[in-house]
Amino acid sequence: MADKGKIDNNNKEIRLDKFLVLSQKFKHRSDAVSEINSGKLKVNGQRVKPAKMVKIGDELTYKVRGKYIKYVIKDIVFKNITKEESKALFEDPKGEILNKKDSNKENLSSLTKELKEIIDQQDEQNRLEQKHQGKPDKKSRRILSKYKYNR
């Protein structure tokens, strides 16, 4: 029978909310629980509950002010540690800070450029097709009013 105080180093797992408090990411467990429940903190890209058991190698994604920060768990602790010691628990998020708003703006700007080019091409094609003289006939007027006034 295993002792309660003994910790198996091969199978280190701890509740997510408790780990976040022990690793100095949150001051209170209730703060960690509210952030997890709001969906701002995900484990391995999935929304989870505070009681989710995390282990070494799991990836935490945390949303702060519209930016996503990724952390990979390197070690797990079961007691309170200092702020300096807590930095060793995670791999550095070098270049892993993702600004979703900026990426959306880039996607939107590329989309708007593509749409603008398509609209310009269609306008040019319409100008070439509409080389008529005088007023439009009855059939053309019906088509125009259908598009203009949704009749």
KAVENUR-V169651 format. One record per pair of residues at least 24 apart in sequence whose ideal C-beta (glycine too) atoms are under 7 Angstrom apart, sorted by the first residue. I is the first residue (numbers start at 1). J is the second residue. Records with the same first field share a line. If there is no record, write none. Layout:
I: J + J
This chain:
7: 78
12: 55 + 56 + 76
13: 53 + 54 + 55
14: 53 + 54 + 76 + 78
15: 50 + 51 + 53
16: 43 + 48 + 50 + 52 + 54
17: 50
19: 54 + 76
22: 77 + 79 + 80 + 81
23: 77 + 86 + 89
24: 83 + 86
66: 99 + 100 + 101
67: 97 + 98 + 99
68: 98 + 100
69: 93 + 96 + 97
70: 96
